[in-house]
């Protein structure tokens, strides 16, 4: 297929590689952008693909929580000006509260009654669009609960209570002291907001992601010209380093970089008086994965 200047520019924006290298990568991969990213990485011409999506939407991340369950929502607006509007913030907070009963079902949340109002969440958003004159969307929601333990939450770049730019909820199962578990859970939630792990442990990591990373590392290692058995060891060593970057329990704990999250869990278990298991988490960053036009970005 024909390689256009726009395709080359987009690949350069994604990877930071040179224009000619990007053009060559696209030619080698028949215009497949993701394959071109891997090709550049294998040649040592691009940074690792551990990147957040381009933020292209304004609005708010909202969280509602109690001791045993919590919900996250992302409510988008066209401008940050609207996100700072008190009326919009009240709406986002109400939607987060309604999300507790929707339990992660976006369609159910849209049909749910808006807290303190007569209309559904979806109709409330439509009314707000008419009032403010700017498009708004309820993009996604997530929910976690535990029978024993705690669900902790954290909002980064908080603009109002429970509302901000990054939101995290994390579930910890434990029969230990509830306050100790909850306190540690908040530390973990703050860590997740900062470190952006992809999974709790290696077993939970997307197998396709591991296979893709292994393939890239294998191509890089082959460039060394070393024997196959040495290359295999090199790849396994680099995979362990990859896990330290993307797996929660293997990451360096942001509150104490000299230890891992797994070791921090072990220390917290002593304070709680019982085992603690981090079962799941969600991290919403405002607008991640949504592209906007170059003019909007500017």
C-alpha positions as CSV (number, residue, x, y, z in Angstrom):
1,X,0.0,0.0,0.0
2,X,1.1,3.6,-0.5
3,X,2.9,5.1,2.5
4,X,1.6,8.7,3.1
5,X,3.2,11.5,4.8
6,X,0.5,11.5,7.5
7,X,1.2,7.8,8.3
8,X,4.9,8.6,8.7
9,X,4.1,11.6,10.9
10,X,1.8,9.6,13.1
11,X,4.4,6.8,13.5
12,X,7.0,9.4,14.4
13,X,4.7,10.9,17.0
14,X,4.2,7.5,18.5
15,X,7.8,6.4,18.6
16,X,10.1,9.4,18.4
17,X,12.0,7.7,15.6
18,X,13.3,9.6,12.5
19,X,11.2,10.3,9.5
20,X,13.2,8.0,7.2
21,X,13.2,5.2,9.7
22,X,9.5,5.5,10.1
23,X,9.0,5.4,6.4
24,X,11.2,2.3,6.1
25,X,9.3,0.6,9.0
26,X,5.9,1.3,7.3
27,X,7.3,-0.1,4.0
28,X,8.6,-3.2,5.7
29,X,5.2,-3.8,7.5
30,X,2.9,-2.9,4.6
31,X,1.6,0.1,6.4
32,X,0.6,-1.7,9.6
33,X,1.3,1.0,12.3
34,X,1.5,-1.4,15.3
35,X,3.8,-3.8,13.4
36,X,5.9,-0.8,12.4
37,X,6.2,0.2,16.1
38,X,7.6,-3.3,16.9
39,X,9.9,-3.2,13.9
40,X,11.4,0.1,15.0
41,X,11.8,-1.2,18.6
42,X,13.5,-4.4,17.4
43,X,16.0,-2.2,15.5
44,X,16.5,-0.1,18.6
45,X,15.0,3.0,16.9
46,X,12.0,3.5,19.1
47,X,11.2,3.7,22.8
48,X,9.3,0.9,24.5
49,X,5.7,0.7,23.7
50,X,4.6,1.2,27.3
51,X,2.8,4.4,26.7
52,X,-0.5,6.0,27.6
53,X,-3.0,6.8,24.9
54,X,-3.0,10.4,23.7
55,X,-5.3,12.4,26.0
56,X,-7.9,14.0,23.7
57,X,-10.9,14.6,25.9
58,X,-11.7,16.9,28.8
59,X,-14.1,16.2,31.7
60,X,-13.7,14.4,35.0
61,X,-13.0,11.0,36.5
62,X,-15.4,10.4,39.5
63,X,-15.2,7.8,42.3
64,X,-17.8,6.7,44.8
65,X,-16.8,4.3,47.6
66,X,-17.5,2.8,51.0
67,X,-15.6,0.2,52.9
68,X,-16.7,-2.8,50.8
69,X,-17.3,-1.5,47.3
70,X,-16.3,1.3,44.9
71,X,-17.1,2.6,41.4
72,X,-15.3,4.7,38.9
73,X,-16.8,6.7,36.0
74,X,-15.4,8.9,33.2
75,X,-17.7,11.8,32.2
76,X,-16.3,13.7,29.2
77,X,-16.9,17.3,28.1
78,X,-15.4,19.3,25.2
79,X,-13.4,21.8,27.3
80,X,-11.7,21.9,30.7
81,X,-13.7,25.1,31.4
82,X,-16.8,23.0,31.6
83,X,-15.1,20.4,33.8
84,X,-14.4,23.2,36.3
85,X,-18.1,24.2,36.3
86,X,-19.7,23.4,39.6
87,X,-22.9,22.2,38.0
88,X,-21.0,19.8,35.8
89,X,-19.0,18.6,38.8
90,X,-22.3,17.9,40.8
91,X,-23.5,15.9,37.8
92,X,-20.3,13.8,37.6
93,X,-20.4,13.2,41.4
94,X,-24.1,12.0,41.1
95,X,-23.2,9.7,38.2
96,X,-20.4,8.1,40.3
97,X,-22.8,7.5,43.1
98,X,-25.3,5.9,40.8
99,X,-22.5,3.7,39.4
100,X,-22.3,1.8,42.7
101,X,-25.6,0.1,41.9
102,X,-24.8,-0.3,38.2
103,X,-21.8,-2.5,39.2
104,X,-19.7,-1.8,36.1
105,X,-22.5,-2.1,33.6
106,X,-22.4,1.1,31.4
107,X,-25.9,0.5,29.8
108,X,-27.4,-0.1,33.2
109,X,-25.8,3.1,34.6
110,X,-27.2,5.2,31.7
111,X,-30.7,3.9,32.6
112,X,-30.3,4.3,36.4
113,X,-32.2,7.1,38.2
114,X,-29.9,10.1,38.8
115,X,-29.5,10.6,42.6
116,X,-31.9,13.2,43.9
117,X,-33.5,13.7,40.5
118,X,-36.5,12.4,38.5
119,X,-34.6,11.5,35.3
120,X,-32.2,8.8,34.3
121,X,-28.5,9.4,34.2
122,X,-28.6,9.5,30.4
123,X,-31.4,12.0,30.3
124,X,-29.7,14.1,33.0
125,X,-26.6,14.3,30.7
126,X,-28.8,15.3,27.7
127,X,-30.4,18.1,29.8
128,X,-26.9,19.3,30.9
129,X,-25.9,19.4,27.2
130,X,-28.8,21.6,26.4
131,X,-28.1,23.9,29.4
132,X,-24.4,24.3,28.9
133,X,-24.3,24.0,25.2
134,X,-21.4,21.6,25.0
135,X,-21.3,18.0,24.0
136,X,-20.9,15.5,27.0
137,X,-20.6,11.8,27.2
138,X,-20.6,9.1,29.8
139,X,-17.7,7.1,28.5
140,X,-17.0,4.2,30.9
141,X,-17.5,2.8,34.4
142,X,-15.9,0.1,36.6
143,X,-16.8,-1.5,39.9
144,X,-15.1,-3.6,42.6
145,X,-16.3,-5.2,45.8
146,X,-15.0,-7.6,48.5
147,X,-16.7,-9.8,51.1
148,X,-13.8,-9.5,53.6
149,X,-11.2,-6.8,53.4
150,X,-11.5,-3.4,51.8
151,X,-11.8,-1.5,48.5
152,X,-9.6,1.5,48.5
153,X,-9.8,4.5,46.2
154,X,-7.7,7.5,45.2
155,X,-8.2,10.5,43.0
156,X,-5.1,12.3,41.5
157,X,-5.2,16.0,40.5
158,X,-8.4,16.4,42.5
159,X,-10.6,19.2,41.4
160,X,-13.4,18.6,43.9
161,X,-14.0,15.8,46.4
162,X,-14.1,12.5,44.5
163,X,-13.4,14.2,41.2
164,X,-10.2,14.6,39.3
165,X,-8.0,13.6,36.3
166,X,-6.9,10.1,37.4
167,X,-9.0,7.7,39.5
168,X,-8.1,4.3,41.0
169,X,-10.0,1.7,42.8
170,X,-8.3,-1.4,44.2
171,X,-9.7,-4.5,46.0
172,X,-7.8,-6.2,48.9
173,X,-9.1,-9.4,50.4
174,X,-8.2,-9.9,54.1
175,X,-9.6,-11.0,57.4
176,X,-7.2,-8.6,59.1
177,X,-7.8,-5.3,60.8
178,X,-10.1,-3.4,58.5
179,X,-8.5,0.1,59.1
180,X,-5.0,-1.2,58.5
181,X,-6.1,-2.9,55.3
182,X,-7.9,0.2,54.1
183,X,-5.0,2.4,54.9
184,X,-2.6,0.2,53.0
185,X,-5.1,0.0,50.2
186,X,-5.0,3.7,49.7
187,X,-1.2,3.6,49.5
188,X,-1.5,0.9,46.8
189,X,-4.1,3.0,45.0
190,X,-1.8,6.0,45.0
191,X,1.0,3.7,43.7
192,X,-1.2,2.5,40.8
193,X,-2.1,6.1,39.9
194,X,1.6,6.9,39.6
195,X,3.0,3.7,38.2
196,X,0.2,2.6,35.9
197,X,0.6,-1.2,36.1
198,X,-1.1,-3.4,33.5
199,X,-2.0,-6.4,35.8
200,X,-1.8,-7.5,39.5
201,X,0.7,-10.4,38.8
202,X,2.4,-12.0,35.8
203,X,-0.3,-14.7,35.6
204,X,-2.9,-12.0,35.1
205,X,-1.0,-10.2,32.3
206,X,-2.4,-10.4,28.8
207,X,-0.7,-13.3,27.1
208,X,-0.8,-11.5,23.8
209,X,1.1,-8.6,25.4
210,X,3.8,-11.0,26.7
211,X,4.1,-12.7,23.3
212,X,4.5,-9.4,21.5
213,X,7.1,-8.2,24.0
214,X,9.0,-11.5,23.7
215,X,9.0,-11.3,19.9
216,X,10.5,-7.8,20.0
217,X,13.1,-8.8,22.6
218,X,14.0,-11.8,20.5
219,X,14.6,-9.7,17.5
220,X,16.8,-7.3,19.5
221,X,18.8,-10.1,21.0
222,X,19.4,-11.7,17.6
223,X,21.2,-8.5,16.6
224,X,23.9,-9.4,19.1
225,X,24.9,-12.4,16.9
226,X,25.2,-14.7,20.0
227,X,24.3,-18.4,20.2
228,X,20.7,-19.4,20.5
229,X,21.0,-20.6,24.1
230,X,22.5,-17.3,25.1
231,X,19.9,-15.3,23.2
232,X,17.1,-17.2,25.1
233,X,18.7,-16.3,28.4
234,X,19.0,-12.7,27.3
235,X,15.3,-12.6,26.4
236,X,14.2,-14.1,29.7
237,X,16.3,-11.6,31.6
238,X,14.8,-8.7,29.7
239,X,11.3,-10.1,30.2
240,X,11.8,-10.1,33.9
241,X,12.8,-6.4,33.6
242,X,9.6,-5.9,31.6
243,X,7.5,-7.5,34.3
244,X,9.1,-5.1,36.8
245,X,7.7,-2.2,34.7
246,X,4.1,-3.5,34.1
247,X,3.2,-6.0,36.9
248,X,1.9,-4.4,40.1
249,X,3.4,-6.8,42.6
250,X,6.8,-6.7,40.8
251,X,7.0,-2.9,40.6
252,X,9.1,-0.8,42.9
253,X,6.8,0.7,45.5
254,X,6.5,4.4,45.0
255,X,6.3,5.1,48.7
256,X,9.5,3.1,49.3
257,X,11.4,2.6,46.0
258,X,13.9,0.2,47.7
259,X,11.2,-2.4,48.1
260,X,8.6,-4.0,45.8
261,X,4.8,-3.9,46.1
262,X,4.9,-7.6,46.9
263,X,7.2,-7.0,49.9
264,X,5.1,-4.0,50.9
265,X,2.1,-6.3,51.0
266,X,4.0,-8.7,53.3
267,X,4.9,-5.9,55.6
268,X,1.2,-4.7,55.7
269,X,0.1,-8.2,56.6
270,X,2.0,-8.0,59.8
271,X,0.2,-4.7,60.7
272,X,-3.2,-6.1,59.7
273,X,-2.6,-9.4,61.5
274,X,-3.7,-11.5,58.5
275,X,-2.8,-12.3,54.9
276,X,-3.7,-9.6,52.3
277,X,-4.4,-10.4,48.7
278,X,-4.7,-7.6,46.0
279,X,-7.4,-9.2,43.8
280,X,-8.1,-6.5,41.2
281,X,-7.8,-2.8,40.3
282,X,-9.0,-0.3,37.8
283,X,-7.2,2.9,36.8
284,X,-9.0,5.6,34.7
285,X,-6.9,8.4,33.3
286,X,-9.0,11.2,31.7
287,X,-9.3,10.8,27.9
288,X,-6.7,8.0,27.6
289,X,-6.9,6.3,24.3
290,X,-9.0,8.9,22.6
291,X,-7.4,10.8,19.7
292,X,-8.3,14.3,18.7
293,X,-7.3,16.2,15.5
294,X,-4.0,18.1,15.4
295,X,-5.9,21.4,15.6
296,X,-7.8,20.3,18.7
297,X,-4.5,19.1,20.3
298,X,-2.9,22.4,19.6
